[in-house]
Amino acid sequence: MKGYPRSTYRMEVKQQYRNMKEVIDRHPQIVAYAIEAIERAGLTPVKTSIRGGTDGSRLSFMGLPCPNIFAGEHAFHSRLEWVSRQDMEKAVQTIVHLAMIWEERA
């Protein structure tokens, strides 16, 4: 601004994406059930942090704790993004097992 004395600026900070971990940590069974569902589908669970805005983050702060679970895709949001039928089938199996686990524990 010193170099351009007649210039102006305006900055507004607007909260968009919050860390869903804040909500998920209060409901540990959600992640435990997801891990069990993935294992029942014959896969090895991999927990990792996700950066950026996700539906899971938005839903979690709207009152529905919702971690992201894989859907089988590779090379997310790139020109080379793809998914195989086999990976999609495993994602579907995982979701079916997850529904079964919630019903079993209800």
N, C-alpha and C positions, 0 to 999 in steps of 0.2 A: 504494500500500500504506500510505503514511503516513496517508491519510484514513480507512482502514479497518484498524485495527491487529490485529483478530482474523481478518482474511482471509488466505487462503493461495493460492498458485498453483503450478502444476507445468507445466514446459515440456519437451517432448521434440522433438528435431530428428530426423527420420527421412528419410533420403535416398530419394527416389522417382524423380525424373526427372533424368537426367544429360544433358549436352550431347553428342550423338552426334558432333559435329565432332571431338572428341578421338580417336575411333576412325576416322572417315572420313578424316581427314587422313593417317593411316598407310597408306591404300589409295587413292591418287589415281586409279587406273584405274577405280574404281567410279563416280565422278562423271563421268569422261571418257566412259565407255561409256554412261551414262545420257544425257548430252548428245548423243552421236552417235545414239542410238536415237530421241530426240525429233526430231532433225533429219531422220533417215530417214523419220519419220512425216509429214514436211512441216510441222513446227511450229518456232517459234523458242523455244529454251530460255530460261527465266527462273529464275535461281538466287536464292533468298531464304532467310532464316533462318526457322525454325519455333520457336515458343515452346510450352512445355507438353509434356505426355507424349505420346509417339507409339509405335506399335509398332516403328518404325525405331530409335528410341533404345533401347528395351528389348532388341531383337534384337542391335543392335550391341554392347552390353555383355555379351551372352550368347555372343559369339564369331562372330556373323554380321553383318559390316558391311553396313548396310542403310539407305541414305538414302531419304527419302520421295520418291516419284514421283507426280505428279498422277493422279487417277482421273476427272477431268472435272467435279468438283463445283463449285458456286458457293454463296456465302453460307454457308460451313461452320457447322455446329452452330447455325443460327438457325432460326426458324420458317419462313424463306423459303428454306431450303437446297433446291437442285434440281440436276439434271444432265440434259443433253440426250443423245439417242441419238448424235448426231454427235460430241460430246465423249467419250462412252464409247467409241466406235469408235476415236478417236484414241488414247485411253489403251490400248486393247487392242493397236493397231498398235505403239505404243511398247514395250509389254512383249514382243511377238513379236520386234521388232527387237532388243531388248536380249538376249533369249535367243540370237538368231542371232549377235550380236556376240561374246558369251561363247564360243559354239561355234567361231566363226571364229578366235578368238585362243587357243583351248585348245591 
